[in-house]
Amino acid sequence: MLPVRARFSSGALRSWLSLVALATLSCLLLLADDFLQQLFTPNNHAELEAGYVAVLWLFSLGLWLSNLRWLSLCILLLFAVMQLMQLANISFFGEPLTAIDIQSLLNDPGEVRETAAHSLAGHWPVLLCVAIPYGLLLALHWRLPGRVSLPESRWALVLIAVVLLSKPYRATYRNLDSFAASPSRSALHNNLNVFSAWAVHLAFKPEVELPPTAYAPYGLSPSLSGAKHVWLVVADSLRSDRLGVFGYGRDTTPKLAAYLRDNPSAFVRPGIAAGVATDVSLPYLINPIREPGKDALLRTGDINLFRFAKQAGFRTHWISSQESKLLANLGSRYLDVSITREDHPMQFLKRQDRALLDVLDNQAWAERNFVVLNLRTAHLPYAQNYRHEAKPAPWVDQGPNGQSNAYDNSVHYLDSLLAEVVADFDRLEGERYLIITGDHGQRLGEGGHWGHNDLVPEVSDVPVIVIGREAQPETMASLSAERWISHYEAGKWLAARLGTRIDNPNLRPNEHFVHGKLLFTDNFIQRVCETPDGLIHHPPQQLSMLLKQPEARCEG
């Protein structure tokens, strides 16, 4: 017979091994619904993220370690309901549920029930995807406590609370757009974000009612285009007046300047960003929408470059050195290829934006391709973007002017990357078009301010660089005639290259709109007017007020 101490040690070891095994099994079951859904629909793009899996395993460990059956069952039932809503939304709409969607569902439950009833035949696998893993989880937590010897600690409640409350706490000091759902993120991960944002920002609060817009709907018609390749490159925080090709005192863009000298058909213009934050400007660039208050078009995807490209037979690519959550409201359901820094975390950590060039080189191009490249190069902290480079930066990024110099170094680094992107583009064959722009500009110390998110001229200032190869002269001339090129104008021009003409009856000459840092709310909007003497930036105005004054306009 074993001594008491030996029996105790072996019993304790078995208990801890049982705990680890159950935590691992529970973690796998919590991840399973995404991969089950991927058997039934291509709309679910969830991928495993190591950090998230580790947190989910610790959370599963905490549920078993707490030994509180009622708590585990309540949490898992809540998760099951959330997952049912999330996977149903992915199955039906092709994109993850957002905080705004949750509020809309609760505001009109009758329509939701009717739609669900009529759509059940086509989307019933959602029930299976949730019922199998969560049914097994609920059964395990109902039957095993008391029957299997497990360690027990009330400290596990702290772990559970940290996981469940960290997102709602973060929502108290971050805006709604900080919790955008990512198509490549686990559905449960997205739910922890969007339900937290909904609970803090939207639940039990009166909904903001915006006045109806007086804008007429857009018209869409086929556009004859012989383009084989259409590329759009969006660099973060890129401001035109800090580029050498726009007359800046420092030669921050020597390779771009040399290319423009050798290719006179290419041209540069100062541009006007659609928004002052990435998660606002990108949606309005990829969904070319000019007028404020037409946010519903972002959700339908009717005016979307990826959609137009798919309809015209292009293979669609999104390659980004940033997080996948930026795909929110970009039309991810129309993507054939989606690669972000989460797909190659170590590669991007070591090589930053240069890793994007490696990904680009590995692409197998179809006969026709629409490619969007999203770089982070000039984003704060600027110096971090080029630290990995063996070649020393041109300007000293320490001391009183260190941060400003670091920004110029980032632009100089971007110039070397763009040279390789353009070289790859030039090696393609057939009629092709490339636009390079920034998602927004940047405050660089003016008045002591840095960064973006503010409706000021420095933040809406972006460059627009247009390159055509084997291109139609009249096609290039239609854009080069512009003195400034807004994101809307660039997007509309790209749409025509992708086979769809956008007819906007609301166009007013020389008038542009820049959106504030939020989507789907009573955002601040800035009207920008072109004049012979330059741009006039009107004072920012809340959307609700602007919609009440549709007659206001830029002076002719």
C-alpha positions in Angstrom: 0.0 0.0 0.0 1.2 3.5 -0.9 2.1 5.9 2.0 -0.4 8.6 2.7 1.8 11.3 1.3 2.4 9.3 -2.0 -1.4 8.7 -2.3 -2.0 12.4 -1.8 0.6 13.5 -4.3 -0.7 11.1 -7.0 -4.3 12.2 -6.3 -3.4 15.9 -6.5 -1.5 15.3 -9.7 -4.5 13.5 -11.3 -6.7 16.4 -10.2 -4.5 18.9 -11.9 -4.1 16.8 -15.0 -7.9 16.5 -15.2 -8.2 20.3 -14.8 -5.7 20.9 -17.7 -7.4 18.3 -19.9 -10.9 19.8 -19.3 -9.6 23.4 -19.8 -8.0 22.3 -23.1 -11.2 20.5 -24.3 -13.4 23.5 -23.3 -11.1 25.9 -25.1 -11.3 23.8 -28.3 -15.1 23.7 -28.0 -15.3 27.5 -27.6 -13.2 27.8 -30.8 -15.1 25.1 -32.7 -18.2 27.0 -33.9 -16.2 29.1 -36.4 -14.6 26.2 -38.0 -17.9 24.2 -38.1 -19.5 27.2 -39.9 -16.6 27.3 -42.4 -17.7 23.8 -43.5 -21.1 25.3 -44.6 -20.3 28.8 -45.8 -17.3 30.8 -47.1 -18.5 33.9 -45.3 -16.7 33.0 -42.0 -13.1 34.0 -42.3 -12.0 33.4 -38.7 -8.4 32.4 -38.1 -6.6 31.3 -35.0 -4.8 34.0 -33.0 -2.2 32.7 -30.6 -2.8 35.4 -28.0 -6.6 35.0 -28.0 -6.3 31.2 -27.8 -4.1 31.6 -24.7 -6.6 33.9 -23.0 -9.5 31.6 -23.9 -7.6 28.6 -22.4 -7.0 30.5 -19.1 -10.6 31.6 -19.1 -11.7 27.9 -19.5 -9.3 26.9 -16.7 -10.9 29.5 -14.5 -14.4 28.2 -15.1 -13.4 24.7 -14.0 -11.2 25.9 -11.1 -14.0 28.1 -9.7 -16.2 24.9 -9.2 -19.4 27.1 -9.4 -21.7 25.2 -11.7 -24.4 27.9 -11.8 -21.8 30.5 -12.8 -20.3 28.4 -15.6 -23.7 27.5 -17.0 -24.9 31.1 -17.0 -21.8 32.3 -18.8 -21.9 29.6 -21.4 -25.6 30.1 -22.1 -24.9 33.8 -22.6 -22.0 33.0 -24.9 -24.3 30.6 -26.9 -26.9 33.3 -27.4 -24.3 35.8 -28.5 -22.7 33.3 -30.9 -26.1 32.4 -32.4 -26.6 36.1 -33.2 -23.0 36.5 -34.5 -22.9 33.4 -36.7 -26.4 34.1 -38.1 -25.3 37.6 -39.1 -22.2 36.2 -40.8 -24.2 33.6 -42.6 -26.9 36.0 -43.8 -25.0 39.2 -44.4 -21.5 37.9 -45.0 -19.9 40.1 -42.3 -19.6 40.1 -38.5 -22.2 41.6 -36.2 -21.4 45.1 -34.9 -22.6 47.1 -31.9 -24.8 49.1 -34.2 -26.3 45.8 -35.5 -27.1 44.7 -32.0 -29.0 47.9 -31.4 -30.8 47.6 -34.7 -31.9 44.1 -33.9 -33.3 45.1 -30.5 -35.1 48.1 -32.0 -37.0 46.0 -34.5 -37.4 42.4 -33.1 -40.5 41.8 -35.3 -38.7 42.2 -38.5 -35.8 40.1 -37.2 -38.2 37.2 -36.3 -39.8 37.4 -39.7 -36.5 37.5 -41.5 -35.2 34.6 -39.4 -38.3 32.5 -40.1 -38.1 33.0 -43.9 -34.3 32.5 -44.0 -34.1 29.4 -41.8 -34.1 26.9 -44.7 -31.0 28.5 -46.1 -29.1 29.2 -42.9 -30.1 26.3 -40.6 -26.4 25.1 -40.2 -25.9 28.1 -37.8 -28.0 26.2 -35.2 -25.9 23.2 -35.6 -22.6 25.1 -35.4 -23.7 26.6 -32.0 -25.6 23.6 -30.6 -22.8 21.0 -31.0 -20.0 22.8 -29.1 -22.1 24.6 -26.6 -24.3 21.6 -25.9 -21.2 19.6 -25.1 -19.8 22.4 -22.9 -23.1 22.7 -21.0 -23.3 19.0 -20.5 -19.7 18.8 -19.2 -20.2 21.6 -16.7 -23.5 20.2 -15.6 -22.4 16.6 -15.0 -18.7 16.6 -14.1 -18.4 18.8 -11.0 -18.6 16.5 -8.0 -17.9 13.4 -10.1 -14.4 14.3 -11.1 -11.8 15.4 -8.6 -10.6 18.8 -9.5 -8.6 21.6 -7.7 -10.7 24.4 -6.5 -9.9 28.1 -5.8 -12.0 31.2 -5.5 -9.1 33.1 -7.0 -10.4 31.8 -10.3 -13.2 34.3 -10.0 -10.7 37.1 -10.3 -9.4 35.5 -13.6 -13.0 35.2 -14.9 -13.8 38.8 -14.0 -10.7 40.1 -15.6 -11.5 38.4 -18.9 -15.2 39.3 -18.9 -14.9 42.9 -17.6 -11.7 44.1 -19.4 -13.5 44.9 -22.6 -16.4 46.8 -21.0 -14.0 48.8 -18.9 -12.0 49.7 -22.0 -15.2 50.8 -23.7 -15.7 53.4 -21.0 -12.7 55.4 -22.3 -12.6 54.4 -26.0 -15.1 55.3 -28.7 -17.4 52.9 -30.5 -15.2 52.6 -33.6 -12.4 51.2 -31.4 -14.4 48.0 -31.1 -14.9 47.3 -34.8 -15.5 43.6 -35.7 -12.8 41.9 -37.7 -13.8 39.3 -40.4 -10.7 37.2 -39.6 -11.2 37.2 -35.9 -12.9 34.5 -33.9 -16.7 35.1 -33.6 -16.5 34.9 -29.8 -13.6 37.4 -29.8 -15.7 39.8 -31.9 -18.7 39.3 -29.6 -16.7 40.2 -26.5 -15.8 43.4 -28.2 -19.1 44.4 -29.8 -21.4 43.4 -27.0 -19.1 45.4 -24.6 -19.2 48.4 -26.8 -23.0 48.1 -27.2 -23.5 47.7 -23.4 -21.5 50.8 -22.6 -22.3 53.1 -25.5 -25.8 52.1 -26.7 -27.8 50.0 -24.3 -30.7 51.7 -22.6 -29.8 55.0 -24.1 -32.0 57.1 -26.5 -31.0 56.6 -30.0 -29.8 59.6 -31.9 -32.3 60.4 -34.6 -30.7 62.2 -37.6 -32.9 64.3 -39.9 -33.6 62.6 -43.2 -31.2 63.4 -46.0 -32.3 65.4 -49.0 -29.7 63.6 -51.2 -30.9 61.6 -54.2 -29.8 58.0 -54.6 -26.8 57.2 -56.8 -27.1 55.6 -60.2 -24.9 52.7 -61.3 -24.3 51.7 -64.9 -21.8 49.6 -66.7 -18.5 51.3 -67.7 -16.5 49.9 -70.5 -13.0 49.3 -69.2 -10.1 47.3 -70.6 -8.1 47.4 -67.4 -6.3 44.2 -66.5 -4.9 45.4 -63.2 -6.1 48.1 -60.8 -4.1 48.8 -57.7 -4.8 51.2 -54.8 -2.0 51.8 -52.2 -3.1 53.5 -49.0 -0.3 54.7 -46.6 -1.2 55.6 -43.1 -0.9 59.3 -41.9 0.6 60.6 -45.2 0.6 64.3 -45.6 1.3 65.8 -49.0 3.3 68.8 -48.0 6.0 66.6 -46.4 6.7 64.9 -49.7 9.6 66.1 -51.8 7.5 65.7 -55.0 5.1 68.4 -53.6 7.9 70.9 -53.1 9.0 70.1 -49.5 12.4 71.4 -48.7 13.8 67.9 -47.9 14.2 65.3 -50.5 11.9 62.8 -48.7 10.8 61.1 -52.0 13.8 60.8 -54.3 12.7 57.5 -56.0 9.2 58.7 -56.6 10.6 61.9 -58.1 12.9 60.0 -60.4 10.0 57.8 -61.5 7.8 60.8 -62.3 10.6 62.4 -64.3 10.9 59.2 -66.4 7.2 58.7 -66.8 5.5 62.0 -67.7 2.1 60.4 -68.0 2.1 59.8 -64.2 1.1 62.8 -62.1 0.7 63.9 -58.5 -2.0 66.1 -57.0 -2.8 67.3 -53.5 -5.8 65.4 -52.1 -8.6 65.7 -49.7 -9.2 62.8 -47.3 -12.7 61.5 -46.7 -12.1 61.3 -42.9 -9.6 62.1 -40.2 -9.3 58.5 -38.9 -8.3 55.3 -40.7 -11.5 53.5 -39.7 -13.6 56.3 -41.2 -11.6 57.3 -44.3 -11.0 53.8 -45.6 -14.7 52.9 -45.7 -15.5 56.1 -47.5 -12.6 55.5 -50.0 -13.5 51.9 -50.7 -17.2 52.8 -50.7 -17.1 56.0 -52.8 -19.7 58.0 -51.0 -19.5 61.8 -51.1 -22.4 63.1 -49.1 -22.6 62.9 -45.3 -25.5 61.1 -43.7 -25.5 58.2 -46.2 -23.8 55.8 -43.8 -26.4 53.1 -44.6 -24.6 52.6 -48.0 -21.5 51.5 -46.0 -23.5 48.7 -44.5 -25.2 47.5 -47.7 -22.0 47.4 -49.8 -23.9 48.5 -52.8 -21.3 51.2 -53.6 -18.2 49.2 -53.1 -15.0 48.9 -55.1 -14.4 45.2 -54.2 -18.0 44.4 -55.2 -17.6 46.2 -58.5 -14.4 44.4 -59.2 -16.0 41.0 -58.5 -18.8 41.7 -60.8 -16.4 42.6 -63.6 -14.4 39.4 -63.1 -11.4 40.8 -61.2 -9.7 38.8 -58.5 -9.8 40.9 -55.3 -6.9 41.3 -52.9 -6.5 43.1 -49.5 -2.9 43.0 -48.2 -2.3 45.0 -45.1 0.5 45.5 -42.6 -2.2 46.6 -40.1 -4.8 44.8 -38.0 -7.7 42.9 -39.7 -10.3 45.0 -37.9 -9.7 47.7 -40.5 -11.7 45.5 -42.8 -14.9 46.5 -41.0 -17.2 48.2 -43.5 -14.9 47.6 -46.5 -16.9 44.8 -48.1 -14.8 41.8 -46.9 -17.4 39.4 -48.3 -16.2 40.4 -51.8 -12.5 39.5 -51.1 -10.7 36.6 -52.7 -7.5 37.2 -50.8 -7.2 38.8 -47.4 -3.8 39.0 -45.7 -3.0 41.2 -42.6 -0.3 41.4 -40.0 -2.1 38.8 -37.9 -1.4 36.2 -40.6 2.4 36.8 -40.4 2.9 38.4 -36.9 6.6 37.7 -36.5 7.5 38.7 -40.1 5.7 42.0 -39.7 7.2 42.5 -36.2 10.7 42.1 -37.6 10.4 43.8 -41.0 7.4 46.1 -40.5 6.0 47.3 -43.9 8.8 45.6 -45.8 7.2 42.3 -44.9 4.2 43.4 -47.0 6.5 43.4 -50.1 7.3 39.7 -49.4 3.6 38.9 -49.2 3.1 40.8 -52.5 5.8 38.9 -54.3 4.1 35.6 -53.3 0.8 36.5 -54.9 -0.4 34.5 -57.9 -2.1 37.0 -60.2 -5.2 36.2 -62.2 -5.9 37.6 -65.6 -7.6 40.6 -64.0 -6.8 41.8 -60.4 -7.9 44.5 -58.1 -5.4 45.0 -55.3 -5.5 47.2 -52.2 -2.3 47.6 -50.2 -2.5 49.1 -46.8 0.7 50.3 -45.2 1.4 51.7 -41.7 4.7 53.4 -42.5 4.2 57.0 -41.4 2.0 56.2 -38.3 3.1 57.1 -34.8 5.5 56.2 -33.3 7.3 57.2 -36.5 10.8 56.0 -35.7 9.6 52.5 -34.9 8.6 52.0 -38.5 12.1 52.1 -39.9 14.3 50.9 -36.9 14.8 47.5 -38.5 16.5 49.0 -41.6 20.2 48.5 -42.0 20.7 51.8 -43.8 20.9 54.8 -41.4 17.9 57.2 -41.5 18.7 60.5 -43.3 17.8 62.8 -40.4 18.5 62.6 -36.7 15.4 61.5 -34.8 16.5 62.6 -31.4 16.5 66.0 -29.7 14.1 69.0 -30.0 13.2 68.2 -33.6 13.4 64.4 -33.3 9.8 63.6 -33.8 9.4 65.8 -36.9 12.6 64.3 -38.3 11.3 60.8 -37.6 8.2 61.6 -39.6 10.4 62.7 -42.6 12.5 59.5 -42.1 9.3 57.4 -42.3 8.3 59.1 -45.5 11.8 58.5 -46.9 11.4 54.8 -45.9 8.0 54.7 -47.6 9.6 56.1 -50.7 11.8 53.0 -50.9 8.9 50.7 -50.4 6.7 52.4 -53.0 9.6 52.1 -55.6 9.4 48.3 -55.2 5.6 48.3 -55.4 5.6 50.4 -58.5 8.3 48.1 -60.0 6.1 45.1 -59.4 3.2 47.0 -60.9 5.2 47.9 -64.0 6.2 44.2 -64.6 2.5 43.3 -65.2 1.1 43.3 -68.7 -1.9 45.0 -70.2 -3.9 48.2 -69.4 -3.4 49.0 -65.7 -3.8 51.8 -63.2 -2.3 52.6 -59.8 -3.3 55.2 -57.2 -1.2 55.9 -54.2 -2.7 58.1 -51.4 -2.9 58.4 -47.6 -5.8 57.5 -45.5 -5.5 60.9 -43.7 -2.9 63.5 -43.0 -1.2 64.3 -39.7 -0.6 67.2 -37.3 3.1 67.6 -37.0 3.6 70.0 -34.2 1.5 72.9 -35.4 0.3 74.6 -32.2 1.9 71.9 -30.2 -0.4 69.2 -31.6 0.6 65.8 -33.0 -1.4 62.9 -34.6 -4.8 63.0 -36.3 -8.5 62.6 -35.5 -9.0 66.4 -35.7 -10.9 68.2 -38.4 -8.1 70.6 -39.3 -6.4 71.1 -42.7 -3.3 69.3 -41.9 -5.2 66.1 -41.2 -7.4 66.1 -44.3 -4.3 66.9 -46.5 -3.2 63.7 -48.4 -1.3 63.1 -51.6 -2.7 61.5 -54.6 -0.3 59.9 -57.1 -1.7 58.4 -60.3 0.1 56.0 -62.6 -1.2 54.4 -65.8 0.6 51.9 -68.0 -0.7 51.1 -71.5 -3.5 53.3 -70.3 -6.1 55.3 -72.3 -4.9 59.0 -72.5 -8.5 60.3 -72.0 -8.8 58.1 -68.9 -5.7 59.7 -67.3 -6.8 63.2 -68.5 -10.1 62.9 -66.7 -8.3 62.8 -63.4 -5.2 64.9 -64.1 -7.5 67.9 -65.0 -8.4 68.2 -61.3 -6.5 70.7 -59.2 -7.2 68.7 -56.0 -8.4 65.1 -56.0 -10.6 64.0 -53.1 -11.0 60.4 -51.9 -14.4 60.4 -53.4 -13.2 61.4 -56.8 -10.4 58.9 -56.7 -12.8 56.1 -55.6 -15.3 57.1 -58.3 -12.5 57.0 -61.0 -11.3 53.6 -59.8 -14.9 52.3 -59.9 -15.0 53.2 -63.6 -11.8 51.3 -64.2 -13.5 48.3 -62.4 -16.5 48.4 -64.7 -19.0 50.5 -62.9 -19.9 54.1 -63.5 -21.3 56.0 -60.5 -23.8 58.7 -61.4 -24.2 61.1 -58.5 -27.0 63.7 -59.0 -26.0 65.5 -55.8 -22.6 66.6 -57.0 -21.8 70.3 -56.5 -18.7 71.8 -58.1 -15.7 72.4 -56.0 -17.3 71.0 -52.8 -16.0 68.2 -50.6 -16.8 66.7 -47.2 -14.4 65.5 -44.5 -15.8 63.2 -41.9 -14.9 63.3 -38.2 -13.5 60.3 -36.3 -16.7 58.3 -35.8 -19.0 56.3 -38.0 -22.8 55.7 -37.7 -23.5 58.5 -35.3 -24.0 62.3 -35.2 -20.5 62.8 -36.5 -18.8 66.1 -37.0 -18.4 67.0 -40.7 -16.2 69.7 -42.4 -17.1 71.2 -45.7 -14.1 72.0 -47.8 -14.4 74.3 -50.8 -12.0 74.8 -53.8 -11.4 78.4 -54.8 -8.8 80.0 -57.2 -6.8 81.0 -54.1 -6.8 77.6 -52.5 -9.0 75.4 -50.2 -11.3 76.9 -47.7 -12.1 74.7 -44.7 -15.4 75.6 -43.1 -15.9 75.2 -39.4 -16.8 71.6 -38.4 -20.5 71.1 -38.0 -22.5 68.3 -36.5 -24.2 66.0 -39.0 -27.6 66.6 -37.5 -27.2 70.4 -38.0 -25.7 70.1 -41.5 -28.6 67.9 -42.7 -31.0 70.7 -41.6 -29.3 73.1 -43.9 -29.1 71.3 -47.3 -29.1 74.6 -49.2 -25.7 75.6 -47.7 -22.9 75.1 -50.3 -19.6 76.3 -51.5 -19.6 79.6 -53.4 -19.2 79.2 -57.1 
